[in-house]
Amino acid sequence: MKFRKSAPLKGAITVPGDKSISHRSVMLGAISKGTTSITNFLEGADCLSTIDCFRKMGIEIDRKPEEILIHGKGLHGLQAPSDILDVGNSGTTVRLLSGILAGQTFQSTLTGDDSIQKRPMKRIITPLTAMGGEIKSIRDNDCVPLQIQGRLLKGIHYDSPVSSAQVKSCILLAGLYADGPTSVTEPYLSRNHSELMLRSFGASVTSKDTTVTIQPEPELTGQKVVVPGDISSAAYFIAAGLLVPDSEILIKNVGTNPTRDGILRVCRQMGADIQLLDPREHCQEPAADILVRSSSLKGTQIQGELIPTLIDELPVIAVMAAFAEGTTVIRDAQELKVKESNRLDIMVHHLQAMGADVTPTEDGMIIRGGAPLHGASLDSHLDHRIAMSFAVAGLAADGETEITRADCVNISYPDFYKDLLSLQP
């Protein structure tokens, strides 16, 4: 894909359904009694991997244009999989599903693509083993493929060394099958979609500060889930609207969960003109329409408890910082090294290739913004967030920006390029 400096971006856009909520609605629907209806489900490759895994364990799932129907079989209704469970590129699928599989009565094997086979799984192997689970890395490198022998699990309290919604959710889902309460304490509060959805399906989940506790063996009941638009997908349109002069974009029905809205807080710190219109709530998840107008941005500091609320948005925030006046410092973001790619290294390299003044640090980067950026030829590294971030950069930079292996956006947002170009005159 090739991008050049854009004329003002105008219009309204609806982004795909939230990826995190789409994954979780399939998983909880499968282990609940009755039918779960999901509307605005994200039909990206990652979420389709979750559907495929549950179909292989005997769950009937109807994919219709207007909704997904999950015919759940209850907490203990899954069957031994008919084949190896392939999670594709989805870290959410492999980590959350491992929690469910650890408490089953059968053995299963999880694998995925080349990228997922490099991502760290010790962070879930350790707590699941502490619960009495039998989970091993087949290649003994603490990565996928994983072999899981279901066991009777025991409730534990786990002090997580990382603030990760995937780790927390894995433990909570395993806790459904434990012999007593299971709790997780994080350094900072990560996104809480699992807690909210577990409660709406009937689980007993309590939260205090950065600790969440789940009671075992609940009666989960199928629900009607309306998935809000994914704020991680909206982030690229927020950035484009702010950076391209004289732009005004309305992004409809975006999830604004406080554990995910860090990008909105950072944009306001940077002086962005952003308004939330028509706030509403469904299944305990808040949403709103977001109106974005082009703005002169200034540098800011991003660190600490803010990081888990915007971890997936940091690449596009770094792009915004490169165009802002003054210095932006990003700290405590070492988690970006173990995403679909080493996003810290790639962001620094690609921004430098476009002429930005960026210095890498051990846990983030220092971006001295304001210098004009120019086009470059950039590889996505098969990371959808890298590709989308630099598509936005290309709309605000001089010259032509080329993104190779650009179709990786299919993981989360198959129509991204079409939607972005639809806002141009």
N, C-alpha and C positions, 0 to 999 in steps of 0.2 A: 504494500500500500504506500502511496505517495501523498504528501500533504504540503501545501504552500500557505503562506500568510493569508488569513481569511478576512473577508468583509464581515461586517457585524452579523452576529448570530441572533436570529429572532425566531420565536415560536414556542410551542408547547411540546413536551415529550413525556412519554410514559416509559419508565425503565422496567426491565424484567423483575419478576418476583425475587424476594430476598433469598439468597442461596442458603444461608444458615437455617432459616425457618423452613424452607422447602425440604431440605434433608431431614430435619427433625420430624416434620409432619408425616413423612413416609415411615420412618422408624417407629414412632409412637403409634401410628395407625396400625402397623403390622402386629404389634404386641398388645393391642387393645381388643376388647370384644366389640363386635359390630362394625359398621362401615364408617370410615372417615372420608369426608369429601374435602378436596383441596382445590381452591380456585386461585388463579394467578400464579400457579406453580412455575418455577423456573425450569424450562425445558433445555437446560444446558447439559453438556456431557457429564459433568460431575454428578448432578442430581439424578440423571438417568442411570449412572452406575449404581447408585443406591437402590433404585427400583429394580434393576437387574439382579442385584444380590438377594433381595427379599423374594423375588419370584423363584429363584433357585432354592429357596427354603420353604416353598409351598404356599406362599402368599399370593392370592389372586389380586391383580392390580389392573384396573381398566383405565387406559389413557384416552380420554375424550378431548375434543378441542376446547371445551369450556371448563372441564374439571377433571381431576384425577380421583378415582375411587379406590380406596384401600380396604379390602375385605379382611379385617383383622381376625386373628385366631386366639387372642388372649396372650397373657404373659408367658405361658408355657406351650404355645401352639406351633412354634417353629419346628420344621422338620430338618433332619440332616441334609445338607445341601447336595443337590444332584451333580454338582461340578465344583471345581475351584472357584472361589468368589473373587472376581476381578473388579477392583475398585477404580481402574483406569488411573486418572491423575488426581483423584480426590483424597486429600488428607483427612477431611471431615468424615468421609465414609469409613476409611480404614480405622481411624481412632475411635469413633463412636460405636461402630459396629463391633469392635473388639470387646467393648464393655458388655454388650448384650450377649455375645457369643461365649464369653467367659463363664456365664452362669447357665449354659444349656446342658443337655444330657448327651450331646454328640460332639464329634470332632469336626473341625473345619479348617480350611486353609485359605488365607487371604493373600492375593498378589496384586500387582499393578504395573503401570508402565515404568520406563527407565527412570523417570524423574522421581516417582513416588518411592522407588526402591533405594533412593539415596537419602530419604528424609528420616529423621531420628524417631525411633519407636520405643527407645528405652524409657522415655517419659511416661508411657502407658504400661509397659511391661512391668516396671517396678511396683506401682500401686496395685495392679491386678494380681501380681504374684503375692504381695502382702495380704491380699484378700483370700488367698488360697487357690487362685487361678493357676492354670497350667498353660502358659503361653511362651512360645520360643521362636526366636529368629532362626529360620531354617539354615541360613548361611552364617550364623553366629556373628553377625555384624550389627545387631540391634536395629535392623531394618527389615522391611518387607522382602521376601515372603514370610508370613507368620503362620505358624501352626498352633491352633487353639483347641485344647481338650477341655470341654465343659466340665465344671466341677460345682459342688456345693460351696458357696462363698460365705465368708464371714465379714460382718460389718467392721469397718476400721475408721479411724480418723487419720486423714492424710494431709500433711503440710507440704503443699506443692511448691517446688523451688521456682516454678515459672507461673506467670499469670496467663493461662491458656484456657480458652473456653473448650477446646477439644479435649484437653486432659481432664478438666473438671467434669465435662459431660460424660466422658468415658467412665469415670469412677461412679458418677450418679446413676448411670444406666446399669452398671454392674451391681450397684446397691439395691436395685429393684429385686435382685435375686439373692440377697445376702440374708444372714440369720439374725441380723439386728441393724440398728441405725448405722448409716455411713455418712461421714462428713468430710468436706474438703475445705482447707484454708489456703487462700492465695495471697501473694505479696500485695497485689492490687486487684480490684474487682474486674474480671474479664466479662465479656458479653454474657447476658443472662437469659438467652432465648430458651435454653433447655429447662431452666427452673420455671419460667413462665408457662411453657407448654406442658411440662409434666403436671403442674398444678391444674391446668385447664382440662387435662385428660383424667384427673382424679387422684394423682399421687399426692402424698403428704410431704411437702418440701418447705423447709423454713430457712430463712436467711438472716444473718446478723453480721454487720460489718462485711468482712471479706470471707466469712465462713458460711457454707450452705450444708444443710443436713437433709437426708432423705430417709424415709421409713420404708422397710421392705414389704414386698408382696401386696401392693395395692390392687384394687379392682379398677383397671383402666378401661375407659369407655370411649368409643369412637366419637369424633367431634367434626364440626364444620369449621374448616380452617380457611380464612381469607388471608393470603400472603401479601403483605405490603411490598411496595417496590424496594429494591435493594439499595441502601444508602451507599454501599461500596460502588455500585454501578452509577448511581446519581453523581458521585464525586467527580467524575470526568466531565460531566456537563456543568457542574458547579464551577470547576476550574476553567473550563472553556468560556463560560459566560463572564467570569471575572477578568480573564486575561485578554480576550479579543475586544478591542475598543468598541463602544457604543452598542454592546450586546444586551439583550434582555431575554431570559429563558425561564419558562415555567415548567418545573419538573413535578408531575402529578403523583399523588399517593405514594410518598416515600416513607419508609419506616424511620421513626425518630427516637427509637429506644435510647435512653440516657447512657447505656453501656456501649452504644455504637455511634453516638453523635459527636464524637471528638472533632471530626472534620468541620462541623458547623462552629464549634467553639474556637478552633484555630482560625478559621476564616474571619470570624468576628475580631479576634485578637489582631489579625492582619489588616483590619479596616474594611472588610468586605461589606457590600450592600446586599444583604440576604434577609428575606422575610419568610416566616412560616405562616401559611394561610390555611384556614379550615382544619384545625387540629381535630383528630378523632382517635378512636381506639377500638381494636377488635382482638378478642382472645388475649386481653391484657397487653397487647402490643400497640404502642402509640404510632400514629402516622400523620402526615400533613402534606400539603402542596408547598414546594419551595420555589420562591421567586428570586432570581439572581440577576443582578445588573452589574455591568463592567465597573471595576473599581481600581483605584491606585492602591496597591498593597504595600505593606511595610513588613520588615523582618520580625521574627518572634522567636520565643524559646518553646520547645516541645519536649517534654520529659516526664518521668515519674508516672503517676497514676493516670495521666492522660493517654499514655502510649497504648494500653490495651483497648481503648475506645476508638482507636483509629489505625490499628496496626496494618490493615490492608490498604488504607488510604495514604500511607506515608510516601509511596512512590509519586503519586500525583501532587501531594503537598510539597514534595521536594521540587517538582517542576514549577509550582506556583512561587516557591521561595526564590527560584532562580530569576524570575521576572520581577520580584518585589524589590523595593528600595531598602537597603540596609542588610543586616546579617541575620540569618536564621540558624539556630543551633538545635540539632536533633540529638537527643541522648536516650539511653536506656532502650535502644531499638535493636539489640543484638538478635532478637527473634527473627528479624528479616533475613538473617543469614541462612535460615533453614526452612524457607518457604519453597514455592515451586522452583525458585532459583535463589542464588545468593543476591537478594535484591539490593542490599547495601552496596556491594561492589559494583553491580551493574548500573545502579543509579548514578553513582559517582563517575564511572567511566563514560556513560552515555551523555551525562550533563557536560562533562569536560569536553567531549567530542563536539558538542554544540556551542562551546565557547564560554560556558559558565565557570565561575570561580568557586570551586568546591574542594574541600579538604576532607578526606575520610578520617574517621576516628574509630576507636575500638568498638564503640557501641552506637555509632550514628555518623553524622557528618556536619560540617560547618559550611553553609552556603552564603557567599557574599553576593547578594543579588544586585540587579540593576543594569548589568552589562547586556548589550544586545546579543541575543542568541541567533545562531545561524543554523541552517539545515545540515543534516549529516545522514549517512547511511548507517542504520542501527539494527542490530539483531535482537529479536524478542527473547531469545533464549527459551523459546516455547513457554513463556510466562505471560499469561493474559494481562496481568496488571502492568507489566512493563510495556507491552504493546499499546495498551489504551492510554497510558500516561504520556508516551512520546507522540502518539497521534495528536493529543491536545497541545503538546509543546510545538509540534509542527505547524499548528494553526496560528501560533503567535510569533514564530521565528522567521527571520529573513531566509529567502531561498527555499530550496526543496528538501524536505525530510523524507527519507525512505525507510520503511520498516520491513525487514525481511522476516519470513516465517510468521506473517501477521495473522494467519487464520487461527492461531491459538486462542483468540478471543472467544471461540466457540465453547470453551470450557464454561464460561459464565454469561456470555452476552453475544449470541450468534449474530444479531442485527446491529451491533454497535456501530460499525462504519456507516451503514445505511442511515441510521438515526442521526449520527453526528453530521453527516453531509446534508441531511434534510433541513437543518437549521440555517444553511447558507442560502443567500439569495439566488 
